[in-house]
Amino acid sequence: MPEYMIAKYQKKIGIISVFMLETYLWASYKALIHIN
């Protein structure tokens, strides 16, 4: 597997994990407000 292919794949994974983290934080924040 060429180097640039690996870099491209890692970048895609990074974007997905950041998006998932933001979604998780937003959901937690909304849940916290809903409880109080």
N, C-alpha and C positions, 0 to 999 in steps of 0.2 A: 504493500500500500504506500503510495507516494506521500511525501511529507506534507504537501499542500492539501491533500485530501484529509489527512489527520487533523490539520489545523482548522479546516473548514468544518469538520464534524464536531470538534471540541467547541468551536464558536457557537454552533447551533445548539449543542447541549447546554452551554452557558446561558444563552438567551432563554431557553425553556426553563431552566432551574430558577433564574431570576424572576421570570413571569410567575412561576408556581409559588415562589417565596412571597412575592407581592400579594398574590391572591390569598394566600394563607394568612398573612398579616392583616389584610383588609377584612377578611372573614372574622378573625379573632377580635379585631377592633369593633366591628359591628355587633358581635355577640356580647362583648363587654358592655356596650352602651345599652343593649336590649335587656340585659340582666338588671342593671341599675335603675 
